[in-house]
Amino acid sequence: MGDEFREDPHFWQKRAFDRQDIRFESQINAAIESGHHAVKAALLLNGAACIALLGFLASTISSIDGEPATAQLIALFMNALMEFSKGALAAAVTAGLGYLTNLCAGESAASMSKHFVEPFIRSTRASKIWGGAYFTLSLVTIATAIGSYVFFARGLARISGWF
């Protein structure tokens, strides 16, 4: 650390800025990792529910006795299976949208111009367009992730209607 702080009148401010940047970066990485876990959980929940219902339906359909209650049960579980399938699809779409969202964020940052006078980093037309796409895709990605969980809840509600 030596005499750096004596030569640069803004040494301590820059150091504080650097620490803030490091904290911001670690929190963004944590948010991205949490999002990945949420998408994996949604896909696992909905996919496992689909597989379980398919197994149940296979055994139920193979032992159909012609009673109306059995037909109603199969119809009810088929409706629930459709909800879980929609939830699994929404989770897969969320993963793809997450990729596109991160791509737009990176392109927005990369397309900013750099200068030797303040402000050192400036927005460009391209960076604003990429930034707008990033913002829009972020909202759509969050909505599809929530939608996946909603489809799971709807599937559970369809099944619980029988019991």
N, C-alpha and C positions, 0 to 999 in steps of 0.2 A: 504494500500500500504506500509506502515511502512518502515522497513529496508530491504525489499526484494531487492530493487535496489542496495543496498550497498553490499549485500552478493553474488549476481549473476552479474558477469561482463557483461553478455549478456542480462540483463533484458530488456533494451529498444529495442534491436533488436528482442527479442522474442515477445515483445508486438507488435511491428510493423508487424512481421510475422503473429501473431494471427489476427490482424486487416485485413491484406491482405487476409488471409484465409476466414474470415467472409465475406468480400466483394466478393470474388470469389464465395463462396457458394450462396450468395444471387443473384448474376448475373446468375449463372447456373440455379437456381430455377426459375428465371424470364424467362430465355430462354425456359425452359421446359414448363412453363405455356403458353407462347406465342405459342409454337408449338401445344399444346393442343387446343388452340383457333383457330389456322389455320386449323387444321384437322376438328374440329367441323363446322367451316364456310364452308369448302369444301363439307362436307357431307350435310349440310343444303342447300347450293346452288344447288348442283346437284340433291339431293332428291326432293326438292321443284319443280325444273324444270321438273323432271320426272312426278310428281303428276299432275302438271298443264297441261302438254302435254297429259297425259293419259285422263284427264277430257275433254280437248278440242277434242282429237281424238274420244272419246266415243260419244260426241254430234255430231261431224262431220260425223262419220261413220253411225250413226243411221239416218241421214238425207241425205244419198247419193242420188244424183239425176242423176247419170250416166254420168255427164259431165267430160271430160278429165281434166279440171282444178281442179276439186275436187279430182280426183285420184292423180294428181301431188302434190296437197297440202298435202294429207294424206301421200304419199311417202316421201315428204320433212320432214314432222314432225316426221315420223317414224325414219328417219335417225338422226334427232336431238335427238330424244328420246334415241336412241342407244348411242349417244355420252354422254348424261347426265347420262345414266346408267353406262357406263364405268367410268365416273368421280366419281359417288357414290361408285362404287366398289373400285376404286383406293384410295378413302378417307378411306374406311373401312380397306383396306389392310395397309394403312399408320398407322392407329391406332394400328393394331396388330404388325407391325414392330417397332413401338415406344416402345411397351412393351418389345419386344425382345432386342432392343437396350439398354434399361435401365437395363435389366437383365444382359447382357454381361458387361456393365460398372460396375455394382455391383460385379459381379463375378471376374472381373479383379482386382478390388481393394481388395476384400476379399482374393484373392489367393496370394497376395504379402507377402513376409516374413518380420518379424519384428526382429530387432537386437538392442543390447545395445551399439554398436559402430557404428560410422558413416560409410556409410549411414544407417540410422535407419530403413528405409523401402526400400526393394530391390525387383526388379522384379524377377519373377520366370518364368519357361517355361510356366506354366499354365496361369499366369497373362498376358504374352505376347500373347498367343493364344486367350484368352478372349479379350484382347485389340485390336487385329487384327480384330476379329469378330465384336467388337463394332464399330471400324472405318468403316468397310465395310457396316455394317447395317445402320450406320448413313447416309452414302451416298445414299444407296438404299431407305431409308425412305424419305430423302429430295427429291429424284427423283420421287418417287411415289406421294408425296404431290404436287409437281409441275405438274406432269402428270394429277392429278385430276383437277387442274385449267385449264390446257390446254384442257382437254376434255370438260370442261364447255364452254370455249371460242369457241371451234369447234362447239359445239351444238348451241351456239348463232349465229355463222356465218352461219350455215345451215338454221336457221330460218330467218335470215336477208336476205338471198338470195331470199326469196319469196317476201319480201316487197320492 
